[in-house]
Amino acid sequence: MMSDRELDAIRSFFSLNLYEAKALIAVLRGAGDAKEVSRVAGIPYQRVYDVLRSLVAKGYIFEAEGGYRAYPPSVIIDRRIAEVREEYHRKISRVLGMRDEVKQVLERISSPASVSTPSYQILRELPEILSAFIASLRGAGEAFMLIRKALRFREAFKEALLTIEPRPRIRSVVSCNEHLEEAEEELARSLGIGVKRSWGVAIDLMVTDTGYLFIGFPKSEDLFSKPLVIVVRDIDAARAALKELNEYYEGLRESC
């Protein structure tokens, strides 16, 4: 006898309906023709031929000497695994083929900057800057940072970044005027952030592919001065800036 749990496992593994699973089990146990399969499996006789033809088409049984025989269990298991792999690759190819089109649609309907006049806001307090920072990276696929004085707030931004899952691909160029510990570079890389150094970083800037541009203006060189950040929402400007910054990053050979 076979338990309901075992029957469900076979149905799930081979993706069969109840009659198909019962018919496969009956043939594996030696039921040789449609009449015997109908009797052993409890399948109405008027349905059994359709069920058996379905199992033949799936490659689990075959016709032989006026009846039916099952392939060995190892063969039908391997056949099912190959079928699932093929189905998986078809689905992956289909999804990848639709990715760019769907991304454009979602960006159009989810980004206010893409359907309205570009907007901006001025932020003067670190908590509101961090809140906008997190919002800009959630759902983003790509971001770029030019880092100068923002290193003063590295711990706060690191903690904020750790709350974002999944994180976008982030590239950064850090000013040589600012000290960066080797351990900090390693941490950045462990978070998936590309880091390069340059003497040519004049301002703090972050751009995301969701249409955010953060432009930082420290009020003074004083370590304890409050930051001043202008946040612009403009999808076209952000994408153009990302393109230029990525080209700059790829060509950057300067080091500290």
C-alpha positions in Angstrom: 0.0 0.0 0.0 1.1 3.6 -0.6 0.3 6.4 1.8 -1.4 9.6 0.7 1.9 11.4 1.6 3.9 9.2 -0.8 1.3 9.6 -3.5 1.4 13.4 -3.1 5.2 13.3 -3.3 5.1 11.5 -6.6 2.5 13.9 -8.0 4.5 16.9 -6.9 7.9 15.6 -8.3 6.5 14.5 -11.7 3.9 17.3 -11.9 1.0 14.8 -12.4 -2.7 15.0 -11.8 -4.2 12.3 -9.5 -5.2 9.9 -12.3 -1.8 10.2 -14.0 0.1 9.5 -10.7 -2.1 6.4 -9.9 -1.7 5.1 -13.5 2.1 5.5 -13.4 2.2 3.6 -10.1 0.0 0.9 -11.5 2.2 0.4 -14.6 5.3 0.4 -12.4 3.8 -2.3 -10.4 3.1 -4.4 -13.5 -0.3 -3.5 -14.7 0.0 -4.3 -18.4 -3.0 -3.0 -20.3 -5.6 -0.3 -20.0 -8.3 -2.5 -18.4 -5.9 -3.6 -15.7 -4.6 -0.1 -15.1 -8.2 1.1 -14.7 -9.0 -1.6 -12.2 -5.8 -1.3 -10.1 -5.6 2.5 -10.1 -9.4 3.1 -9.7 -9.5 5.2 -12.9 -12.8 5.2 -14.9 -12.3 3.1 -18.0 -13.5 5.8 -20.3 -10.7 8.1 -19.0 -7.8 5.6 -18.7 -6.6 5.8 -22.4 -6.3 9.6 -22.2 -4.3 9.2 -19.0 -2.0 6.6 -20.4 -1.4 8.6 -23.6 -0.4 11.5 -21.4 2.2 9.4 -19.6 3.6 8.1 -22.9 3.9 11.7 -24.1 5.7 12.7 -20.9 8.2 9.8 -21.5 7.4 7.9 -18.3 5.8 4.8 -19.9 5.8 3.2 -23.4 3.5 1.0 -25.4 4.7 -2.7 -25.7 3.0 -5.9 -26.8 -0.5 -4.5 -26.8 -0.1 -3.0 -23.4 2.1 -0.6 -21.5 5.4 -0.8 -19.7 7.2 1.8 -17.4 10.7 2.9 -17.9 13.0 2.2 -14.9 12.6 4.6 -12.0 16.1 6.1 -12.4 15.3 6.8 -16.1 12.0 8.6 -15.4 13.5 10.5 -12.5 16.4 11.8 -14.7 13.9 12.6 -17.4 11.9 14.7 -15.1 15.0 16.6 -13.8 16.0 17.3 -17.4 12.5 18.5 -18.2 12.5 20.9 -15.2 16.0 22.2 -16.2 14.8 22.9 -19.7 11.6 24.6 -18.4 13.8 26.7 -16.0 16.1 27.8 -18.8 13.1 28.7 -21.0 11.6 30.8 -18.2 14.9 32.5 -17.5 15.4 33.4 -21.2 11.8 34.8 -21.3 12.3 36.9 -18.2 15.7 38.2 -19.3 14.2 39.0 -22.7 11.5 41.1 -21.0 13.7 42.7 -18.4 14.5 46.0 -20.2 11.0 46.6 -21.4 9.5 45.9 -17.9 12.1 48.1 -16.2 11.2 51.0 -18.5 7.5 50.6 -17.7 8.0 50.3 -13.9 10.4 53.3 -13.9 7.8 55.3 -15.8 5.0 54.6 -13.5 6.9 54.7 -10.2 9.1 57.7 -10.6 7.4 61.0 -10.1 10.4 62.8 -11.8 9.7 61.0 -15.0 6.1 62.2 -15.4 6.2 65.6 -13.8 8.3 68.7 -13.6 11.7 68.0 -11.9 11.7 68.8 -8.2 14.2 69.6 -5.5 14.4 70.0 -1.8 17.1 71.4 0.6 18.0 69.2 3.6 20.0 70.5 6.5 19.7 67.8 9.2 21.5 64.5 9.1 18.4 62.4 10.0 16.4 63.7 7.1 19.4 63.4 4.8 19.8 59.7 5.8 16.1 59.1 5.3 16.3 60.5 1.7 19.5 58.5 1.2 17.8 55.2 2.1 14.7 56.1 0.0 16.8 56.8 -3.1 18.6 53.5 -2.9 15.6 51.3 -2.2 14.6 49.9 -5.6 17.6 51.3 -7.4 19.7 49.2 -9.6 22.7 51.5 -9.8 24.2 54.4 -7.9 27.3 56.5 -8.1 29.0 58.5 -5.3 31.7 61.2 -5.4 32.8 61.4 -1.8 34.7 64.3 -0.2 33.5 65.9 3.1 30.7 63.3 3.5 33.3 60.9 5.0 32.8 62.8 8.2 29.4 61.0 8.5 30.7 57.6 7.3 29.4 55.6 10.3 25.9 57.0 9.9 25.8 56.3 6.2 27.3 52.8 6.7 24.5 51.9 9.1 21.9 53.3 6.7 23.3 51.3 3.8 23.2 48.1 5.8 19.4 48.4 6.1 18.9 48.3 2.3 18.3 44.9 0.7 18.9 44.2 -2.0 21.6 46.8 -2.5 22.1 48.4 -5.9 25.4 48.3 -7.7 27.3 51.2 -6.2 30.5 52.8 -7.6 32.4 55.5 -5.7 35.3 57.8 -6.1 36.8 59.1 -2.8 38.8 62.3 -2.6 42.5 61.9 -1.9 42.2 64.8 0.5 40.2 62.6 2.9 41.8 59.8 4.9 40.4 56.3 4.2 41.5 53.4 6.2 42.3 50.2 4.4 39.7 48.4 6.5 37.1 50.8 5.3 37.9 50.1 1.7 37.6 46.4 2.4 34.2 47.0 4.1 33.0 49.0 1.1 34.0 46.2 -1.2 32.3 43.6 1.0 29.1 45.6 0.6 29.5 45.5 -3.1 30.7 49.1 -3.4 33.5 49.8 -6.0 36.0 52.3 -4.6 38.6 54.4 -6.5 40.6 57.4 -5.3 41.2 60.7 -7.0 42.5 64.2 -6.3 39.8 65.5 -8.6 36.8 65.2 -6.3 35.5 68.7 -5.6 32.0 68.1 -4.1 30.0 65.3 -2.5 27.5 63.9 -5.0 25.3 60.8 -5.3 23.2 59.9 -8.3 20.8 56.9 -8.7 19.1 55.4 -11.6 15.7 56.1 -9.9 16.2 59.8 -10.6 17.9 61.2 -7.5 20.8 63.6 -7.4 22.3 64.5 -4.0 24.6 67.5 -4.0 26.4 68.2 -0.8 27.7 71.6 0.3 29.4 71.6 3.7 28.9 74.9 5.4 32.6 75.1 6.5 35.7 73.0 7.0 34.7 72.7 10.6 34.3 69.0 11.5 31.2 69.7 13.5 29.4 71.9 11.0 26.0 70.7 9.8 25.7 69.4 6.2 23.7 71.1 3.5 22.3 68.8 0.8 20.2 69.7 -2.2 18.2 66.7 -3.4 17.0 66.9 -7.0 14.5 64.5 -8.6 15.0 64.4 -12.3 15.2 61.0 -14.1 16.7 62.3 -17.3 19.4 64.4 -15.6 20.2 61.5 -13.2 20.6 59.0 -16.1 22.8 61.4 -18.1 24.9 62.0 -15.0 25.3 58.3 -14.3 26.4 57.7 -17.9 29.1 60.4 -17.6 30.2 59.3 -14.1 30.5 55.6 -15.1 32.7 56.6 -18.1 34.8 58.7 -15.7 35.1 55.8 -13.3 36.1 53.4 -16.1 38.9 55.7 -17.3 40.1 56.7 -13.9 43.8 55.7 -13.4 44.8 58.4 -10.8 45.5 57.2 -7.3 46.5 58.9 -4.1 
